[in-house]
Amino acid sequence: MTDKKKEIIDKVTGLYLKFGIRSVTMDDIVREVGISKKTLYQYFKDKSDLVLAVIDCDSRLKMEDHQKALEGATNAIEEMMGFYHFQMNMIKEYNPSMIYDLKKYYPEVHGKFVEKKREIIYENVLSNLVKGKEEGLYRENLDTEVIAILNLMRVESFVNSEMFTPDEILTREFFTEMFTYHMYGIVSDNGRKL
C-alpha cells in the first residue's frame, strides 16, 4: 500500500468514526485529504471500494493490537486476560452509527466485516482453550469448540443488548464480572489457584 493511499484511509477512518459512513461524501474526503477527486479515484474505484479498504485496514490494525495485548503472557490465563483487555478497548471504540451505516448501506462489506471478526474471536479463544487444557489450567473435560462459540455469542450479545447501557458495559466492574464468570467456568483447580 502506498503512503498516499494509507494517508487517505487514515483520514477517512477518522471521518467515518466521527460522522458515520453515509454522511461523509467523496467531496468531504477530497477536502479533508487535500486532493482532487481524480486523484481519489486513482486509488479507489468508488465509495464502496473505499469503505472496504477502511474496514480492511482497521481489521489489520486491530489484529496487531491483539497480538500486542498477548505479548508477555506466560500461560493461557494471562493470555485470556490480555484478550479481554483488548476486547474492552474494542468496545470503547465501538461506533454504533458507523456500524449502522455499514450494515444498511454496505451490507456486503458489513457481512465480510462480521464474518472476519467472528472468525478471529473464535480462533483466538479456541486456541487459548486448547492451550489452557494442555497446560492443565483449564478443565480437562472442557468442550473447547462449544465454549469458543458461547464466548463469541456472549461478546456479540453485549454490544447488541438492551439489557445493559453502553456505559454499563464499558465499566471495569462489568468486564471484571464477565471475565471472572467465564474463567471460573473453564479453569481447573490449578487454574483457579493461579
WONORCOR-V229606 format. One record per residue. N is the residue number from 0. PHI is phi in degrees with one decimal (999 if undefined). PSI is psi in radians with two decimals (NA if undefined). OMEGA is omega in whole degrees, 0 to 359 (none if undefined). Layout:
# WONORCOR-V229606
n=N phi=PHI psi=PSI omega=OMEGA
n=N phi=PHI psi=PSI omega=OMEGA
This chain:
# WONORCOR-V229606
n=0 phi=999 psi=2.33 omega=180
n=1 phi=-73.5 psi=2.78 omega=178
n=2 phi=-60.7 psi=-0.70 omega=182
n=3 phi=-65.7 psi=-0.74 omega=179
n=4 phi=-63.1 psi=-0.73 omega=179
n=5 phi=-63.2 psi=-0.72 omega=179
n=6 phi=-62.4 psi=-0.75 omega=179
n=7 phi=-62.0 psi=-0.84 omega=181
n=8 phi=-60.6 psi=-0.76 omega=180
n=9 phi=-60.5 psi=-0.79 omega=181
n=10 phi=-69.1 psi=-0.68 omega=179
n=11 phi=-66.9 psi=-0.67 omega=177
n=12 phi=-57.5 psi=-0.80 omega=178
n=13 phi=-60.2 psi=-0.73 omega=178
n=14 phi=-64.5 psi=-0.78 omega=180
n=15 phi=-63.4 psi=-0.71 omega=180
n=16 phi=-66.5 psi=-0.60 omega=183
n=17 phi=-80.5 psi=-0.74 omega=188
n=18 phi=-115.9 psi=-0.12 omega=186
n=19 phi=89.2 psi=2.88 omega=185
n=20 phi=-76.9 psi=-0.84 omega=188
n=21 phi=-62.8 psi=-0.68 omega=185
n=22 phi=-75.8 psi=-0.22 omega=179
n=23 phi=-92.9 psi=2.01 omega=181
n=24 phi=-92.2 psi=2.92 omega=176
n=25 phi=-63.9 psi=-0.56 omega=176
n=26 phi=-64.0 psi=-0.72 omega=177
n=27 phi=-59.6 psi=-0.72 omega=183
n=28 phi=-66.0 psi=-0.81 omega=181
n=29 phi=-65.1 psi=-0.60 omega=176
n=30 phi=-65.5 psi=-0.80 omega=182
n=31 phi=-64.4 psi=-0.73 omega=184
n=32 phi=-82.8 psi=-0.45 omega=180
n=33 phi=81.4 psi=0.66 omega=178
n=34 phi=-130.2 psi=2.97 omega=177
n=35 phi=-85.6 psi=2.84 omega=176
n=36 phi=-62.3 psi=-0.64 omega=179
n=37 phi=-59.0 psi=-0.76 omega=178
n=38 phi=-64.5 psi=-0.75 omega=179
n=39 phi=-58.3 psi=-0.75 omega=182
n=40 phi=-75.4 psi=-0.15 omega=171
n=41 phi=-74.0 psi=-0.48 omega=181
n=42 phi=-95.7 psi=-0.56 omega=184
n=43 phi=-136.0 psi=2.28 omega=184
n=44 phi=-71.8 psi=-0.49 omega=178
n=45 phi=-164.4 psi=-3.10 omega=183
n=46 phi=-65.3 psi=-0.64 omega=179
n=47 phi=-60.9 psi=-0.72 omega=177
n=48 phi=-63.3 psi=-0.70 omega=178
n=49 phi=-66.3 psi=-0.77 omega=178
n=50 phi=-59.6 psi=-0.80 omega=179
n=51 phi=-60.4 psi=-0.74 omega=179
n=52 phi=-62.9 psi=-0.71 omega=179
n=53 phi=-63.5 psi=-0.81 omega=181
n=54 phi=-64.8 psi=-0.75 omega=178
n=55 phi=-61.3 psi=-0.79 omega=180
n=56 phi=-63.6 psi=-0.77 omega=179
n=57 phi=-61.6 psi=-0.70 omega=179
n=58 phi=-64.0 psi=-0.74 omega=178
n=59 phi=-62.7 psi=-0.73 omega=179
n=60 phi=-63.6 psi=-0.69 omega=178
n=61 phi=-65.2 psi=-0.64 omega=177
n=62 phi=-64.7 psi=-0.69 omega=177
n=63 phi=-64.0 psi=-0.74 omega=178
n=64 phi=-62.7 psi=-0.68 omega=179
n=65 phi=-62.6 psi=-0.79 omega=179
n=66 phi=-61.5 psi=-0.69 omega=178
n=67 phi=-64.4 psi=-0.65 omega=181
n=68 phi=-64.3 psi=-0.44 omega=182
n=69 phi=-93.3 psi=-0.18 omega=181
n=70 phi=-60.6 psi=2.37 omega=177
n=71 phi=88.6 psi=-0.13 omega=179
n=72 phi=-69.0 psi=2.27 omega=182
n=73 phi=-99.6 psi=-0.14 omega=179
n=74 phi=-156.4 psi=3.07 omega=185
n=75 phi=-63.8 psi=-0.60 omega=180
n=76 phi=-67.7 psi=-0.80 omega=177
n=77 phi=-63.1 psi=-0.65 omega=177
n=78 phi=-62.5 psi=-0.77 omega=179
n=79 phi=-64.3 psi=-0.65 omega=177
n=80 phi=-63.2 psi=-0.73 omega=177
n=81 phi=-62.4 psi=-0.68 omega=179
n=82 phi=-64.7 psi=-0.72 omega=180
n=83 phi=-69.6 psi=-0.61 omega=175
n=84 phi=-64.7 psi=-0.70 omega=176
n=85 phi=-61.1 psi=-0.79 omega=179
n=86 phi=-62.4 psi=-0.70 omega=180
n=87 phi=-61.4 psi=-0.74 omega=177
n=88 phi=-65.5 psi=-0.64 omega=178
n=89 phi=-64.5 psi=-0.71 omega=180
n=90 phi=-67.9 psi=-0.60 omega=177
n=91 phi=-61.7 psi=-0.59 omega=181
n=92 phi=-85.5 psi=-0.10 omega=184
n=93 phi=-59.3 psi=2.25 omega=181
n=94 phi=-119.6 psi=1.78 omega=184
n=95 phi=-58.3 psi=-0.66 omega=183
n=96 phi=-69.2 psi=-0.63 omega=178
n=97 phi=-66.4 psi=-0.76 omega=180
n=98 phi=-66.8 psi=-0.70 omega=178
n=99 phi=-60.0 psi=-0.85 omega=179
n=100 phi=-61.8 psi=-0.74 omega=180
n=101 phi=-60.4 psi=-0.80 omega=182
n=102 phi=-66.4 psi=-0.75 omega=185
n=103 phi=-79.2 psi=-0.77 omega=189
n=104 phi=-101.7 psi=-0.32 omega=180
n=105 phi=-134.7 psi=1.06 omega=187
n=106 phi=-60.1 psi=-0.57 omega=179
n=107 phi=-67.5 psi=-0.76 omega=178
n=108 phi=-65.5 psi=-0.73 omega=178
n=109 phi=-59.8 psi=-0.77 omega=179
n=110 phi=-59.4 psi=-0.77 omega=178
n=111 phi=-63.7 psi=-0.71 omega=180
n=112 phi=-61.3 psi=-0.86 omega=181
n=113 phi=-64.5 psi=-0.76 omega=180
n=114 phi=-61.2 psi=-0.79 omega=181
n=115 phi=-65.8 psi=-0.75 omega=179
n=116 phi=-61.2 psi=-0.79 omega=179
n=117 phi=-60.9 psi=-0.77 omega=181
n=118 phi=-60.4 psi=-0.78 omega=182
n=119 phi=-64.7 psi=-0.84 omega=181
n=120 phi=-62.3 psi=-0.84 omega=181
n=121 phi=-58.1 psi=-0.89 omega=183
n=122 phi=-62.8 psi=-0.70 omega=180
n=123 phi=-67.8 psi=-0.75 omega=179
n=124 phi=-67.8 psi=-0.75 omega=179
n=125 phi=-59.3 psi=-0.80 omega=179
n=126 phi=-59.7 psi=-0.74 omega=179
n=127 phi=-65.0 psi=-0.72 omega=180
n=128 phi=-64.1 psi=-0.75 omega=178
n=129 phi=-62.0 psi=-0.80 omega=180
n=130 phi=-60.7 psi=-0.78 omega=180
n=131 phi=-62.7 psi=-0.65 omega=176
n=132 phi=-65.6 psi=-0.76 omega=180
n=133 phi=-63.3 psi=-0.60 omega=180
n=134 phi=-80.8 psi=-0.12 omega=181
n=135 phi=77.5 psi=0.24 omega=181
n=136 phi=-93.1 psi=-0.34 omega=178
n=137 phi=-113.3 psi=2.74 omega=182
n=138 phi=-54.8 psi=2.39 omega=180
n=139 phi=-62.7 psi=-0.63 omega=183
n=140 phi=-91.6 psi=0.24 omega=181
n=141 phi=-65.7 psi=2.24 omega=175
n=142 phi=-87.0 psi=1.70 omega=188
n=143 phi=-60.4 psi=-0.70 omega=182
n=144 phi=-67.0 psi=-0.75 omega=180
n=145 phi=-64.0 psi=-0.79 omega=181
n=146 phi=-65.1 psi=-0.68 omega=179
n=147 phi=-62.5 psi=-0.72 omega=178
n=148 phi=-68.9 psi=-0.75 omega=178
n=149 phi=-60.5 psi=-0.69 omega=178
n=150 phi=-62.6 psi=-0.78 omega=179
n=151 phi=-61.0 psi=-0.78 omega=178
n=152 phi=-60.8 psi=-0.71 omega=181
n=153 phi=-64.6 psi=-0.79 omega=181
n=154 phi=-61.6 psi=-0.80 omega=180
n=155 phi=-65.7 psi=-0.65 omega=183
n=156 phi=-70.0 psi=-0.53 omega=178
n=157 phi=-63.0 psi=-0.79 omega=183
n=158 phi=-65.3 psi=-0.61 omega=184
n=159 phi=-99.4 psi=0.13 omega=186
n=160 phi=-79.3 psi=2.52 omega=171
n=161 phi=-100.8 psi=-0.02 omega=180
n=162 phi=-76.1 psi=-0.54 omega=180
n=163 phi=-125.4 psi=2.54 omega=174
n=164 phi=-80.3 psi=2.76 omega=176
n=165 phi=-56.0 psi=-0.65 omega=179
n=166 phi=-63.8 psi=-0.68 omega=178
n=167 phi=-66.5 psi=-0.73 omega=181
n=168 phi=-63.5 psi=-0.57 omega=185
n=169 phi=-84.7 psi=0.02 omega=180
n=170 phi=-77.8 psi=2.62 omega=177
n=171 phi=-60.5 psi=-0.65 omega=181
n=172 phi=-61.8 psi=-0.76 omega=180
n=173 phi=-61.3 psi=-0.85 omega=181
n=174 phi=-65.5 psi=-0.61 omega=177
n=175 phi=-63.1 psi=-0.78 omega=178
n=176 phi=-64.2 psi=-0.75 omega=180
n=177 phi=-63.2 psi=-0.78 omega=180
n=178 phi=-65.0 psi=-0.80 omega=180
n=179 phi=-61.5 psi=-0.78 omega=179
n=180 phi=-56.6 psi=-0.85 omega=181
n=181 phi=-64.8 psi=-0.84 omega=185
n=182 phi=-65.3 psi=-0.73 omega=180
n=183 phi=-66.8 psi=-0.37 omega=176
n=184 phi=-78.5 psi=-0.36 omega=185
n=185 phi=-114.1 psi=-0.34 omega=186
n=186 phi=-76.6 psi=2.66 omega=171
n=187 phi=-85.9 psi=-3.12 omega=176
n=188 phi=-60.5 psi=-0.71 omega=177
n=189 phi=-64.0 psi=-0.71 omega=178
n=190 phi=-66.0 psi=-0.65 omega=179
n=191 phi=-64.3 psi=-0.71 omega=179
n=192 phi=-63.8 psi=-0.71 omega=180
n=193 phi=-64.0 psi=NA omega=none
